[in-house]
Amino acid sequence: MEKLSIVPELYWSLPGPQHFIARIEVSAANSRLIWINLPHQSLPGTWEGIQKGLRNGHIDRIINLRIGSGTDISAEIGVHFDRKHLSAAELIALQADRRTGVILMPDGPDSAANIERYGNEFLRAIGKGEGNVHLVLGVHEESLVSDAREGGVQVITFDGGLSPDEMDAYIAIRMLSRPGPGSTRLARAVVSEFAGFDVELAERIMQLSETQIVNIITNLPQLMTDTPLRWRYDSWLTRTRSSAAHAATHALNDAHLADHGPIEGREAANNRLKRRYWRACVKTLTPWLEERRLSVIRKFDRQIRAEAAFHNGKIAKPIDKRVIYIDPDELEYNNIVGMCYAGKITSTTTEESCAENVCRLAKAVRDEIAHMRMPVLSDVDRLIREMDRLLISAPEFADIR
């Protein structure tokens, strides 16, 4: 039984996987020979998806055959049509009692050559017979990463990768009951960014604890232990590349390169990992901070209004060598830090002290994000905890855990 590493019902409902099935359906109506190019390890449900596409394309009978390197394909096919053997040339002229699809699935690393020999014989015979049997071949070819049609053969490629929007949707449903840390959705964003196009990696990251997910870069090595050789390769066949995201690298390949790659490439790989984390922070912490900004700043409302009274209700904000005047509600976290430093406001209560600390942490985290850098994780952790502690009683944030 195939080990399920994803949620097939959810995965196969997404547009990309559905489109793969639709391409099979269209090809079933127009082609006698379909080459399905897949990575060495295809995702659960792939062959079931191929069969669904054939049935949708009005193939009434489907014969599934697992082919090894030494399998006599003619004999394996023949037995299903009450023949001792059926060569590819004979198969193309065969009129079965109903439209039939014969699927040859590779069983082992050396089986593809055997399948391709039979497929090439079938291809050479196209046009020499008017049968109603379609041949579907499973192959592994690095150079074929997009669909093509030539000489009577339809090539359909599928590596199982998801687009960024599809990955976000998959993870949002899978982690619906797992917000966090605190009142953020940072963990979900981290899973999405580090999984990239790889839904199996998404599932493996989701098995980690919240703390491990938030500290994902240091925990990537434990995700590489089951198939360590796979992550050495930047290849479509090992699913460390995907046609769903042409420019994207795989997080575990980057993790391997960051530790064991050529010296000149280690920094670049490490920077790609940090950039993933930065993107997760941009998506979650930036709006999260903005939503809470006024509630934090208004903890100093009395002192801010007193300061504004000197300038007709405005706050003086130095910019370079000039000063502009802004409404108190336009103040940012860093403005509060600056006003505290200048002695214009002071923390006279426990709540104000906590608010000042939040502003200092928010400034540190936002400064890093603004400069396209991954923030210091200890700052992120403290910021979330202090923010939630400060606003736990605020009615507008009553959903804080």
Stockholm file with secondary structure:
# STOCKHOLM 1.0

chainA/1-401         MEKLSIVPELYWSLPGPQHFIARIEVSAANSRLIWINLPHQSLPGTWEGIQKGLRNGHIDRIINLRIGSGTDISAEIGVHFDRKHLSAAELIALQADRRTGVILMPDGPDSAANIERYGNEFLRAIGKGEGNVHLVLGVHEESLVSDAREGGVQVITFDGGLSPDEMDAYIAIRMLSRPGPGSTRLARAVVSEFAGFDVELAERIMQLSETQIVNIITNLPQLMTDTPLRWRYDSWLTRTRSSAAHAATHALNDAHLADHGPIEGREAANNRLKRRYWRACVKTLTPWLEERRLSVIRKFDRQIRAEAAFHNGKIAKPIDKRVIYIDPDELEYNNIVGMCYAGKITSTTTEESCAENVCRLAKAVRDEIAHMRMPVLSDVDRLIREMDRLLISAPEFADIR
#=GR chainA/1-401 SS CCCCCSCHHHHTTSHHHHHHHHHHHHHHHHCSEEEEECCSSCCTTHHHHHHHHHHHTTCCEEEEEEECTTCCHHHHHHGGGTCSCCCHHHHHTCCCSSCEEEEEEECSTTHHHHHHHHHHHHHHHTTSCCCCEEEEEEECCTTCCSCEEETTEEEEECCCCCCHHHHHHHHHHHTTTCCCSTTCCHHHHHHHHHHTTCHHHHHHHHTSCHHHHHTHHHHGGGGSSSSTTGGGCCCTTTTSSCTTSTTCCCHHHHHHHHHHSCHHHHHHHHHHHHHHHHHHHHHHHHHHHHHHHHHHHGGGHHHHHHHHGGGTTCEEEEETTEEEEECGGGCCHHHHHHHHHTTSSCCCSHHHHHHHHHHHHHHHHHHHHHTTCCCCHHHHHHHHHHHHHHHTTCGGGTTCC
#=GC SS_cons         CCCCCSCHHHHTTSHHHHHHHHHHHHHHHHCSEEEEECCSSCCTTHHHHHHHHHHHTTCCEEEEEEECTTCCHHHHHHGGGTCSCCCHHHHHTCCCSSCEEEEEEECSTTHHHHHHHHHHHHHHHTTSCCCCEEEEEEECCTTCCSCEEETTEEEEECCCCCCHHHHHHHHHHHTTTCCCSTTCCHHHHHHHHHHTTCHHHHHHHHTSCHHHHHTHHHHGGGGSSSSTTGGGCCCTTTTSSCTTSTTCCCHHHHHHHHHHSCHHHHHHHHHHHHHHHHHHHHHHHHHHHHHHHHHHHGGGHHHHHHHHGGGTTCEEEEETTEEEEECGGGCCHHHHHHHHHTTSSCCCSHHHHHHHHHHHHHHHHHHHHHTTCCCCHHHHHHHHHHHHHHHTTCGGGTTCC
//
